[in-house]
Amino acid sequence: MRGDQIGTARLDEACDTFQEEWKYGSDKIKELIDSVKDGVESNKKGYEEVEDALEKAFQQIAAQTTSGGTGGSR
């Protein structure tokens, strides 16, 4: 339904303005959501990298412990 189908010229203009502002607002919301999505994906990648590094470190520690390595001198 178009604004010019509603009635008076003033009402038609108000409806058209509303549609334009609504589209502008919804476009801005989409941009913000995309930005948040990118941030979440970046954080997820960072956490995965930390988890991988920790897993490797623990595996190395476990390998040194089970292979009889001294792990350093005291």
Jmol script that loads the backbone (N, CA, C; Angstrom):
load data "model"
ATOM      1  N   MET A   1       0.847  -1.174   0.000  1.00  0.00           N
ATOM      2  CA  MET A   1       0.000   0.000   0.000  1.00  0.00           C
ATOM      3  C   MET A   1       0.893   1.239   0.000  1.00  0.00           C
ATOM      4  N   ARG A   2       0.586   2.173  -0.840  1.00  0.00           N
ATOM      5  CA  ARG A   2       1.336   3.423  -0.935  1.00  0.00           C
ATOM      6  C   ARG A   2       0.660   4.504  -0.127  1.00  0.00           C
ATOM      7  N   GLY A   3       1.488   5.448   0.326  1.00  0.00           N
ATOM      8  CA  GLY A   3       0.969   6.568   1.091  1.00  0.00           C
ATOM      9  C   GLY A   3      -0.048   7.381   0.319  1.00  0.00           C
ATOM     10  N   ASP A   4       0.100   7.466  -1.009  1.00  0.00           N
ATOM     11  CA  ASP A   4      -0.826   8.279  -1.802  1.00  0.00           C
ATOM     12  C   ASP A   4      -2.193   7.626  -1.954  1.00  0.00           C
ATOM     13  N   GLN A   5      -2.359   6.454  -1.403  1.00  0.00           N
ATOM     14  CA  GLN A   5      -3.653   5.779  -1.454  1.00  0.00           C
ATOM     15  C   GLN A   5      -4.459   6.005  -0.178  1.00  0.00           C
ATOM     16  N   ILE A   6      -3.895   6.730   0.780  1.00  0.00           N
ATOM     17  CA  ILE A   6      -4.526   6.877   2.090  1.00  0.00           C
ATOM     18  C   ILE A   6      -5.597   7.964   2.092  1.00  0.00           C
ATOM     19  N   GLY A   7      -5.241   9.134   1.590  1.00  0.00           N
ATOM     20  CA  GLY A   7      -6.229  10.218   1.672  1.00  0.00           C
ATOM     21  C   GLY A   7      -5.623  11.564   1.347  1.00  0.00           C
ATOM     22  N   THR A   8      -5.598  12.464   2.322  1.00  0.00           N
ATOM     23  CA  THR A   8      -5.168  13.840   2.099  1.00  0.00           C
ATOM     24  C   THR A   8      -3.686  13.916   1.735  1.00  0.00           C
ATOM     25  N   ALA A   9      -3.329  15.033   1.108  1.00  0.00           N
ATOM     26  CA  ALA A   9      -1.930  15.235   0.704  1.00  0.00           C
ATOM     27  C   ALA A   9      -1.022  15.251   1.927  1.00  0.00           C
ATOM     28  N   ARG A  10      -1.474  15.863   3.014  1.00  0.00           N
ATOM     29  CA  ARG A  10      -0.662  15.931   4.240  1.00  0.00           C
ATOM     30  C   ARG A  10      -0.436  14.531   4.822  1.00  0.00           C
ATOM     31  N   LEU A  11      -1.472  13.730   4.832  1.00  0.00           N
ATOM     32  CA  LEU A  11      -1.352  12.366   5.330  1.00  0.00           C
ATOM     33  C   LEU A  11      -0.469  11.537   4.403  1.00  0.00           C
ATOM     34  N   ASP A  12      -0.635  11.738   3.099  1.00  0.00           N
ATOM     35  CA  ASP A  12       0.204  11.024   2.134  1.00  0.00           C
ATOM     36  C   ASP A  12       1.677  11.359   2.347  1.00  0.00           C
ATOM     37  N   GLU A  13       1.969  12.648   2.553  1.00  0.00           N
ATOM     38  CA  GLU A  13       3.344  13.084   2.788  1.00  0.00           C
ATOM     39  C   GLU A  13       3.888  12.481   4.084  1.00  0.00           C
ATOM     40  N   ALA A  14       3.086  12.459   5.116  1.00  0.00           N
ATOM     41  CA  ALA A  14       3.507  11.883   6.395  1.00  0.00           C
ATOM     42  C   ALA A  14       3.815  10.392   6.241  1.00  0.00           C
ATOM     43  N   CYS A  15       3.004   9.693   5.488  1.00  0.00           N
ATOM     44  CA  CYS A  15       3.229   8.259   5.261  1.00  0.00           C
ATOM     45  C   CYS A  15       4.516   8.033   4.475  1.00  0.00           C
ATOM     46  N   ASP A  16       4.746   8.845   3.447  1.00  0.00           N
ATOM     47  CA  ASP A  16       5.978   8.705   2.660  1.00  0.00           C
ATOM     48  C   ASP A  16       7.207   8.996   3.511  1.00  0.00           C
ATOM     49  N   THR A  17       7.130  10.045   4.336  1.00  0.00           N
ATOM     50  CA  THR A  17       8.245  10.389   5.222  1.00  0.00           C
ATOM     51  C   THR A  17       8.521   9.254   6.192  1.00  0.00           C
ATOM     52  N   PHE A  18       7.461   8.701   6.751  1.00  0.00           N
ATOM     53  CA  PHE A  18       7.616   7.590   7.680  1.00  0.00           C
ATOM     54  C   PHE A  18       8.315   6.415   6.998  1.00  0.00           C
ATOM     55  N   GLN A  19       7.888   6.083   5.792  1.00  0.00           N
ATOM     56  CA  GLN A  19       8.506   4.971   5.066  1.00  0.00           C
ATOM     57  C   GLN A  19       9.989   5.219   4.829  1.00  0.00           C
ATOM     58  N   GLU A  20      10.347   6.433   4.446  1.00  0.00           N
ATOM     59  CA  GLU A  20      11.751   6.761   4.201  1.00  0.00           C
ATOM     60  C   GLU A  20      12.568   6.645   5.481  1.00  0.00           C
ATOM     61  N   GLU A  21      12.035   7.190   6.574  1.00  0.00           N
ATOM     62  CA  GLU A  21      12.749   7.138   7.850  1.00  0.00           C
ATOM     63  C   GLU A  21      12.835   5.713   8.374  1.00  0.00           C
ATOM     64  N   TRP A  22      11.795   4.938   8.180  1.00  0.00           N
ATOM     65  CA  TRP A  22      11.795   3.541   8.618  1.00  0.00           C
ATOM     66  C   TRP A  22      12.871   2.768   7.868  1.00  0.00           C
ATOM     67  N   LYS A  23      12.962   2.968   6.553  1.00  0.00           N
ATOM     68  CA  LYS A  23      13.982   2.279   5.761  1.00  0.00           C
ATOM     69  C   LYS A  23      15.376   2.705   6.217  1.00  0.00           C
ATOM     70  N   TYR A  24      15.589   3.999   6.426  1.00  0.00           N
ATOM     71  CA  TYR A  24      16.875   4.492   6.895  1.00  0.00           C
ATOM     72  C   TYR A  24      17.228   3.835   8.229  1.00  0.00           C
ATOM     73  N   GLY A  25      16.282   3.824   9.152  1.00  0.00           N
ATOM     74  CA  GLY A  25      16.515   3.226  10.470  1.00  0.00           C
ATOM     75  C   GLY A  25      16.795   1.737  10.387  1.00  0.00           C
ATOM     76  N   SER A  26      16.045   1.039   9.575  1.00  0.00           N
ATOM     77  CA  SER A  26      16.269  -0.409   9.465  1.00  0.00           C
ATOM     78  C   SER A  26      17.608  -0.708   8.795  1.00  0.00           C
ATOM     79  N   ASP A  27      18.022   0.134   7.864  1.00  0.00           N
ATOM     80  CA  ASP A  27      19.349  -0.035   7.251  1.00  0.00           C
ATOM     81  C   ASP A  27      20.452   0.178   8.288  1.00  0.00           C
ATOM     82  N   LYS A  28      20.295   1.192   9.148  1.00  0.00           N
ATOM     83  CA  LYS A  28      21.289   1.452  10.196  1.00  0.00           C
ATOM     84  C   LYS A  28      21.341   0.294  11.195  1.00  0.00           C
ATOM     85  N   ILE A  29      20.199  -0.249  11.553  1.00  0.00           N
ATOM     86  CA  ILE A  29      20.159  -1.394  12.466  1.00  0.00           C
ATOM     87  C   ILE A  29      20.882  -2.581  11.842  1.00  0.00           C
ATOM     88  N   LYS A  30      20.665  -2.816  10.548  1.00  0.00           N
ATOM     89  CA  LYS A  30      21.352  -3.911   9.863  1.00  0.00           C
ATOM     90  C   LYS A  30      22.868  -3.708   9.900  1.00  0.00           C
ATOM     91  N   GLU A  31      23.322  -2.468   9.680  1.00  0.00           N
ATOM     92  CA  GLU A  31      24.763  -2.190   9.740  1.00  0.00           C
ATOM     93  C   GLU A  31      25.318  -2.505  11.133  1.00  0.00           C
ATOM     94  N   LEU A  32      24.585  -2.099  12.168  1.00  0.00           N
ATOM     95  CA  LEU A  32      25.036  -2.358  13.536  1.00  0.00           C
ATOM     96  C   LEU A  32      25.055  -3.854  13.847  1.00  0.00           C
ATOM     97  N   ILE A  33      24.045  -4.569  13.396  1.00  0.00           N
ATOM     98  CA  ILE A  33      23.993  -6.014  13.619  1.00  0.00           C
ATOM     99  C   ILE A  33      25.157  -6.695  12.913  1.00  0.00           C
ATOM    100  N   ASP A  34      25.446  -6.267  11.677  1.00  0.00           N
ATOM    101  CA  ASP A  34      26.577  -6.839  10.939  1.00  0.00           C
ATOM    102  C   ASP A  34      27.889  -6.574  11.676  1.00  0.00           C
ATOM    103  N   SER A  35      28.017  -5.379  12.241  1.00  0.00           N
ATOM    104  CA  SER A  35      29.223  -5.031  12.987  1.00  0.00           C
ATOM    105  C   SER A  35      29.366  -5.908  14.232  1.00  0.00           C
ATOM    106  N   VAL A  36      28.272  -6.112  14.951  1.00  0.00           N
ATOM    107  CA  VAL A  36      28.300  -6.976  16.138  1.00  0.00           C
ATOM    108  C   VAL A  36      28.638  -8.405  15.730  1.00  0.00           C
ATOM    109  N   LYS A  37      28.047  -8.868  14.637  1.00  0.00           N
ATOM    110  CA  LYS A  37      28.315 -10.222  14.140  1.00  0.00           C
ATOM    111  C   LYS A  37      29.799 -10.392  13.835  1.00  0.00           C
ATOM    112  N   ASP A  38      30.392  -9.401  13.175  1.00  0.00           N
ATOM    113  CA  ASP A  38      31.818  -9.474  12.867  1.00  0.00           C
ATOM    114  C   ASP A  38      32.651  -9.530  14.142  1.00  0.00           C
ATOM    115  N   GLY A  39      32.271  -8.739  15.138  1.00  0.00           N
ATOM    116  CA  GLY A  39      32.984  -8.747  16.408  1.00  0.00           C
ATOM    117  C   GLY A  39      32.893 -10.075  17.121  1.00  0.00           C
ATOM    118  N   VAL A  40      31.715 -10.671  17.119  1.00  0.00           N
ATOM    119  CA  VAL A  40      31.521 -11.976  17.761  1.00  0.00           C
ATOM    120  C   VAL A  40      32.347 -13.043  17.045  1.00  0.00           C
ATOM    121  N   GLU A  41      32.356 -13.016  15.719  1.00  0.00           N
ATOM    122  CA  GLU A  41      33.150 -13.991  14.966  1.00  0.00           C
ATOM    123  C   GLU A  41      34.638 -13.820  15.249  1.00  0.00           C
ATOM    124  N   SER A  42      35.088 -12.573  15.356  1.00  0.00           N
ATOM    125  CA  SER A  42      36.483 -12.305  15.663  1.00  0.00           C
ATOM    126  C   SER A  42      36.842 -12.814  17.061  1.00  0.00           C
ATOM    127  N   ASN A  43      35.973 -12.559  18.024  1.00  0.00           N
ATOM    128  CA  ASN A  43      36.203 -13.058  19.386  1.00  0.00           C
ATOM    129  C   ASN A  43      36.228 -14.579  19.425  1.00  0.00           C
ATOM    130  N   LYS A  44      35.330 -15.204  18.697  1.00  0.00           N
ATOM    131  CA  LYS A  44      35.284 -16.669  18.645  1.00  0.00           C
ATOM    132  C   LYS A  44      36.608 -17.212  18.115  1.00  0.00           C
ATOM    133  N   LYS A  45      37.108 -16.593  17.049  1.00  0.00           N
ATOM    134  CA  LYS A  45      38.381 -17.035  16.474  1.00  0.00           C
ATOM    135  C   LYS A  45      39.513 -16.869  17.494  1.00  0.00           C
ATOM    136  N   GLY A  46      39.510 -15.760  18.208  1.00  0.00           N
ATOM    137  CA  GLY A  46      40.526 -15.532  19.230  1.00  0.00           C
ATOM    138  C   GLY A  46      40.480 -16.580  20.329  1.00  0.00           C
ATOM    139  N   TYR A  47      39.287 -16.893  20.810  1.00  0.00           N
ATOM    140  CA  TYR A  47      39.154 -17.923  21.845  1.00  0.00           C
ATOM    141  C   TYR A  47      39.617 -19.291  21.335  1.00  0.00           C
ATOM    142  N   GLU A  48      39.288 -19.602  20.085  1.00  0.00           N
ATOM    143  CA  GLU A  48      39.714 -20.881  19.520  1.00  0.00           C
ATOM    144  C   GLU A  48      41.238 -20.951  19.449  1.00  0.00           C
ATOM    145  N   GLU A  49      41.880 -19.852  19.088  1.00  0.00           N
ATOM    146  CA  GLU A  49      43.339 -19.827  19.012  1.00  0.00           C
ATOM    147  C   GLU A  49      43.955 -20.021  20.398  1.00  0.00           C
ATOM    148  N   VAL A  50      43.379 -19.388  21.411  1.00  0.00           N
ATOM    149  CA  VAL A  50      43.871 -19.554  22.786  1.00  0.00           C
ATOM    150  C   VAL A  50      43.681 -20.993  23.237  1.00  0.00           C
ATOM    151  N   GLU A  51      42.516 -21.566  22.968  1.00  0.00           N
ATOM    152  CA  GLU A  51      42.257 -22.962  23.355  1.00  0.00           C
ATOM    153  C   GLU A  51      43.242 -23.908  22.682  1.00  0.00           C
ATOM    154  N   ASP A  52      43.499 -23.683  21.392  1.00  0.00           N
ATOM    155  CA  ASP A  52      44.455 -24.537  20.673  1.00  0.00           C
ATOM    156  C   ASP A  52      45.851 -24.424  21.284  1.00  0.00           C
ATOM    157  N   ALA A  53      46.272 -23.202  21.583  1.00  0.00           N
ATOM    158  CA  ALA A  53      47.600 -23.006  22.178  1.00  0.00           C
ATOM    159  C   ALA A  53      47.692 -23.665  23.552  1.00  0.00           C
ATOM    160  N   LEU A  54      46.644 -23.540  24.348  1.00  0.00           N
ATOM    161  CA  LEU A  54      46.639 -24.189  25.670  1.00  0.00           C
ATOM    162  C   LEU A  54      46.681 -25.704  25.544  1.00  0.00           C
ATOM    163  N   GLU A  55      45.915 -26.236  24.607  1.00  0.00           N
ATOM    164  CA  GLU A  55      45.909 -27.681  24.404  1.00  0.00           C
ATOM    165  C   GLU A  55      47.306 -28.180  24.030  1.00  0.00           C
ATOM    166  N   LYS A  56      47.966 -27.485  23.119  1.00  0.00           N
ATOM    167  CA  LYS A  56      49.312 -27.882  22.718  1.00  0.00           C
ATOM    168  C   LYS A  56      50.288 -27.785  23.895  1.00  0.00           C
ATOM    169  N   ALA A  57      50.167 -26.714  24.671  1.00  0.00           N
ATOM    170  CA  ALA A  57      51.056 -26.548  25.826  1.00  0.00           C
ATOM    171  C   ALA A  57      50.853 -27.679  26.832  1.00  0.00           C
ATOM    172  N   PHE A  58      49.611 -28.014  27.115  1.00  0.00           N
ATOM    173  CA  PHE A  58      49.334 -29.107  28.054  1.00  0.00           C
ATOM    174  C   PHE A  58      49.809 -30.452  27.511  1.00  0.00           C
ATOM    175  N   GLN A  59      49.682 -30.646  26.206  1.00  0.00           N
ATOM    176  CA  GLN A  59      50.176 -31.889  25.605  1.00  0.00           C
ATOM    177  C   GLN A  59      51.690 -31.976  25.721  1.00  0.00           C
ATOM    178  N   GLN A  60      52.377 -30.873  25.525  1.00  0.00           N
ATOM    179  CA  GLN A  60      53.834 -30.867  25.670  1.00  0.00           C
ATOM    180  C   GLN A  60      54.237 -31.153  27.114  1.00  0.00           C
ATOM    181  N   ILE A  61      53.531 -30.545  28.054  1.00  0.00           N
ATOM    182  CA  ILE A  61      53.817 -30.791  29.474  1.00  0.00           C
ATOM    183  C   ILE A  61      53.588 -32.257  29.807  1.00  0.00           C
ATOM    184  N   ALA A  62      52.486 -32.802  29.310  1.00  0.00           N
ATOM    185  CA  ALA A  62      52.169 -34.205  29.579  1.00  0.00           C
ATOM    186  C   ALA A  62      53.221 -35.116  28.954  1.00  0.00           C
ATOM    187  N   ALA A  63      53.671 -34.790  27.757  1.00  0.00           N
ATOM    188  CA  ALA A  63      54.680 -35.612  27.082  1.00  0.00           C
ATOM    189  C   ALA A  63      55.994 -35.563  27.843  1.00  0.00           C
ATOM    190  N   GLN A  64      56.380 -34.411  28.337  1.00  0.00           N
ATOM    191  CA  GLN A  64      57.618 -34.292  29.109  1.00  0.00           C
ATOM    192  C   GLN A  64      57.509 -35.051  30.424  1.00  0.00           C
ATOM    193  N   THR A  65      56.368 -35.003  31.035  1.00  0.00           N
ATOM    194  CA  THR A  65      56.165 -35.677  32.318  1.00  0.00           C
ATOM    195  C   THR A  65      56.192 -37.191  32.156  1.00  0.00           C
ATOM    196  N   THR A  66      55.544 -37.686  31.111  1.00  0.00           N
ATOM    197  CA  THR A  66      55.484 -39.137  30.920  1.00  0.00           C
ATOM    198  C   THR A  66      56.764 -39.703  30.284  1.00  0.00           C
ATOM    199  N   SER A  67      57.560 -38.855  29.625  1.00  0.00           N
ATOM    200  CA  SER A  67      58.769 -39.361  28.989  1.00  0.00           C
ATOM    201  C   SER A  67      59.980 -39.309  29.943  1.00  0.00           C
ATOM    202  N   GLY A  68      59.736 -38.853  31.147  1.00  0.00           N
ATOM    203  CA  GLY A  68      60.815 -38.822  32.131  1.00  0.00           C
ATOM    204  C   GLY A  68      61.659 -37.589  32.025  1.00  0.00           C
ATOM    205  N   GLY A  69      61.199 -36.601  31.294  1.00  0.00           N
ATOM    206  CA  GLY A  69      61.939 -35.356  31.210  1.00  0.00           C
ATOM    207  C   GLY A  69      62.018 -34.683  32.577  1.00  0.00           C
ATOM    208  N   THR A  70      63.081 -33.993  32.810  1.00  0.00           N
ATOM    209  CA  THR A  70      63.254 -33.366  34.118  1.00  0.00           C
ATOM    210  C   THR A  70      62.442 -32.099  34.237  1.00  0.00           C
ATOM    211  N   GLY A  71      62.145 -31.475  33.102  1.00  0.00           N
ATOM    212  CA  GLY A  71      61.353 -30.275  33.147  1.00  0.00           C
ATOM    213  C   GLY A  71      62.122 -29.085  33.702  1.00  0.00           C
ATOM    214  N   GLY A  72      63.417 -29.208  33.807  1.00  0.00           N
ATOM    215  CA  GLY A  72      64.233 -28.123  34.337  1.00  0.00           C
ATOM    216  C   GLY A  72      65.011 -28.611  35.550  1.00  0.00           C
ATOM    217  N   SER A  73      65.993 -27.843  35.962  1.00  0.00           N
ATOM    218  CA  SER A  73      66.779 -28.244  37.121  1.00  0.00           C
ATOM    219  C   SER A  73      66.451 -27.416  38.328  1.00  0.00           C
ATOM    220  N   ARG A  74      66.690 -27.985  39.526  1.00  0.00           N
ATOM    221  CA  ARG A  74      66.431 -27.253  40.771  1.00  0.00           C
ATOM    222  C   ARG A  74      67.647 -27.255  41.610  1.00  0.00           C
TER     223      ARG A  74
END
end "model"
wireframe off; spacefill off
backbone 0.3
color backbone group
